[in-house]
Amino acid sequence: MHTRPARPSDFSSIADISVICFWNDELYNFTNPYKASYPSDFRYYFLRRCHLRYWTPGYVYQVAVTDEGDEGYAGKEKVVGFACWFRHGEGEEAKRWYRDSVTGLVERTLAHLGDKYVSVFKLDGSLSFPNLHRWLTHASDTFDMVPELWKLQNLCVNPSFQRRGIGALLIQWGKEQATKEKVPVGMSSSEMGSGLYIRQGFKRYATLRVEGFPVADVPVFLWEPPGMEGTHKAPEDIRMGIAEKEEEGAVPVESTGLSST
């Protein structure tokens, strides 16, 4: 088993794995509560998001693939897991992850147009657009006090290949980059996934609270490279309600599309 940078040909596998892994996840039960009635829309949600993020500067997808000799190897490599990372910051190390290309600009523009079309006409039957909007509004503030950061947006491993160290392998890429750049790694997690991150050296950093979310306290974790432990002080729990943000003008009236996820 090894990891490599994702390719556009991996998008379909990433969407398939996402559907399997997130079908009963509390976040997607909240943002996509109608997925059982619209399973193809749920899959398309992940396909659209992967397409947009892949071509957006700052995002990095790594996939875990099987090698010859691995259990489940069927004559060619198979994508069995993925991690989506995003590099926050404006420092010199961050800037190199924001280099764009003509191809990226074109693909990203097409993805934005498609996303806007789905959002305006509410074409994704699996989604609760208000719930998605509410989650994105809260989650965007999670690491405001950490200006330079690698954020783990998503981590998924096909259930048939779990408990083989693949999750740790995918996390390792981000930890190695963070160590080179002397920045932390952050992420929010379901309670089910918290054990993996704690074993990987992540520390509880804050608690995310979202109005209407089925989990009262969403754990937020931070990992700091050797020699930087304790550098980043945890904020108070993120408690600001959606109504307060609307009063402050921080929340646009329109439903938020995938471009912010």
Stockholm file with secondary structure:
# STOCKHOLM 1.0

chainA/1-261         MHTRPARPSDFSSIADISVICFWNDELYNFTNPYKASYPSDFRYYFLRRCHLRYWTPGYVYQVAVTDEGDEGYAGKEKVVGFACWFRHGEGEEAKRWYRDSVTGLVERTLAHLGDKYVSVFKLDGSLSFPNLHRWLTHASDTFDMVPELWKLQNLCVNPSFQRRGIGALLIQWGKEQATKEKVPVGMSSSEMGSGLYIRQGFKRYATLRVEGFPVADVPVFLWEPPGMEGTHKAPEDIRMGIAEKEEEGAVPVESTGLSST
#=GR chainA/1-261 SS CEEEECCGGGHHHHHHHHHHHHTTCHHHHHHCTTTTTCHHHHHHHHHHHHHHHHTSTTEEEEEEECCTTSTTCCSSCCEEEEEEEEEECCSHHHHGGGCCCHHHHHHHHHHHHHHHHHHHTTCCTTCCHHHHHHHHHHHTTTTTTCSSEEEEEEEEECGGGCSSSHHHHHHHHHHHHHHHHTCCEEEECCTTTHHHHHHTTCEEEEEECCTTCSSSCEEEEEECCTTCTTCSCCCSCBCCCHHHHHHHTCSCSSCCCGGGC
#=GC SS_cons         CEEEECCGGGHHHHHHHHHHHHTTCHHHHHHCTTTTTCHHHHHHHHHHHHHHHHTSTTEEEEEEECCTTSTTCCSSCCEEEEEEEEEECCSHHHHGGGCCCHHHHHHHHHHHHHHHHHHHTTCCTTCCHHHHHHHHHHHTTTTTTCSSEEEEEEEEECGGGCSSSHHHHHHHHHHHHHHHHTCCEEEECCTTTHHHHHHTTCEEEEEECCTTCSSSCEEEEEECCTTCTTCSCCCSCBCCCHHHHHHHTCSCSSCCCGGGC
//
